[in-house]
Amino acid sequence: MTTDEVVRNICTQLSLMTGLDYAQFVIKLFPSSISDVECVIEAYKRLSHSLTENEKYLAIKAITNVSLPCETYTALCQSEHDLDIQTAQQKWGLLAEYAARGCLYSANALGNLFFPLADGDPIICYNPILANKLLTHVIRTLELNRTNDDFIKFETMFNTILCESKLKIAMLNLDNDTRAQESKALIQWVWRHSPHYSRTRKYIKRHFSHLLD
């Protein structure tokens, strides 16, 4: 029996015994005080157990031959359609499989699912520490490839989503004395670069208007 099968059996048994669904099981995997996930790949692996072995195989097969940021997003959308994803747990598992293989969109989506910006946002579990780690990983990856046209294209396509992620990173570090000024500057940057209609600008105007020029 593989590790994945063992974990999936544990999830099933836990659900039968306690009524806990997968999302609540993830909260047990990722408590709000988490500090043991040093590598983002480890976090993705922990989240991928809701897919069957065949679903994982098909998802991996779809992403194997693509590497450009926008292409991996297209492959993700196609996989979601082909696998007929029905539940949030399956969607999180699919995102995790793709994120582990370098899909920036999936990695960014998972980071956001640990730290909602508003009531009613989709959420895996409330875990600001892990959200900060996963979102920062995405932003740093983009910064390291700032001169690459394919990454620039990705940033342009997903500017609204990335601005929201940068706002969350700023909010998560705002109370850190050594990063407070950096966070304030990032909030101002997001205000200047996010679309006028976006909820990011609305959020900043409502909560951080005192930081605006």
Buried (B, 14 or more C-beta within 10 A) or exposed (E): EEEBEEBBEEBEEBBEEEEBBBBEBBBEBBEEEBEEBEEBBEBBBBBBBBBBEEBBEBBBEBBEEBEBBBBBBEBBEEBBEEBEBEEBBBBBBBBBBBBBBBBBBBBBBBBBBBBBBEEEEEBBBEBBBBBBBBBBBBBEBBEEBEEEEEBBEBBEBBBBBBBBBBBBBBBBBBEEEEBEEBBBEBBBBBBEBBEEEBBBBEBBEEEBEEBEE
